[in-house]
Amino acid sequence: MAEGLRSPSPALRLALAGAIAQGAAIGVGRFVFTPILPAMMAGLKLGAGEAGWIASANFAGYLLGALIAARPVFARAPRAWLLFALVVSAASTFAMGAARALSVFMLLRFVGGIASAFVIVFASAVVLGELARQGRSGLSAVHFAGVGGAVAISAAMISALAALGADWRGMWFAGGALSLFAVLAAAMLLPRTAPAAAASAPPPAPERRRGGLSLLLAYGLFGFGYVVTATFIVAIVRTYPAARPVQPFVWLLVGLSAVPSVGLWTMIGERIGVRTAFALACGVEALGVAASVLSPTAAGEVLAAVLLGGTYMGITALGLVAARQAEPHNPSGVLGRMTAAFALGQMVGPALAGALAERTGGFGAASLIAAGALIVSAALALSRRGA
């Protein structure tokens, strides 16, 4: 019995490996940029437009990575590609601390984006597929919870470093070191012979194809809708004097709220349907995105952080689960297409928000446009509930 307590089941080990992998590549590799951004803007005299371009470079890489990862040739060795992508993600994160030029920042974030797309496609394809085969799909909540956990851990780490007087360079170095540690942990938990993801599928029926298109568009608009707040929320809080007291922990709140969100929204999806739950979560998130600029107080920003954190990973999980249900025999292909649509929305969001912020003096217009995109996403998700 003691040995059983020390050794988690193979399904739980796999779910934990997926959680750690996604946490390293997304929670740290993508999102550590958010709490570091104010220090970078102050230390390097970056404008909102330049910050937006750096963020968009990461999402452009994510888009390219998703398109590449969807190719059948990569499905033959998912474990190897997953671990390689994790190493690249950690290295590009660490190297941000040594960069100085805008072009180098953009290149590093672009490379990191490619790596993070590989991680989410192969981690989801391998982990979700194997959990389904073992009849343990309920553990998918563990797999997706890793991003929120990593956001919370990295947010606490950045806040502590800031309190100790570290500059933005030290913050990036610490983020890279944290990611590398996660790579080692994931490698230990992943089975040596991870099942290859299926690379082909029979053509979908016409009705399913139409439903798949509406879901694809909804997922892309979700990517646009969440990313403005997810990228700039710390910078947004900093612009409002009444909200500044919550700046040190607002991103931590996002991460903590994200940890239980996948399990919660999965449960809701089981009760009311995956696509209906997706639409409901988009509506809740739209409220949070709007609150970040319509209620520029400490309470308003806390509400925005909780609603953002409590939905964005849940929506991500629901979208991918719905896609797998539509094309169960082609996980890498359908997850790659969904990730590409998501990445396209993400890529546009920060650049547009940065440009609008420089023209208008704030993030209000961009945030309200993003909230509108989330409402449209919800409507699209509901348009083909049965498909």
Secondary structure by P-SEA (a helix, b strand, c coil): caaaaacccaaaaaaaaaaaaaaaaccccccccccaaaaaaaaacccaaaaaaaaaaaaaaaaaaaaaaacccccccaaaaaaaaaaaaaaaaaaccccccaaaaaaaaaaaaaaaaaaaaaaaaaaaaaaaaaccccccccccaaaaaaaaaaaaaaaaaaaacccaaaaaaaaaaaaaaaaaaaaaaccccccccccccccccaaaaaaaaaaaaaaaaaaaaaccccccaaaaaaaccccccccccaaaaaaaaacaaaaaaaaaaaaccaaaaaaaaaaaaaaaaaaacccccaaaaaaaaaaaaacaaaaaaaaaaaaaaaccccaaaaaaaaaaaaaaaaaaaaaaaaaaaaacccaaaaaaaaaaaaaaaaaaaaccccc
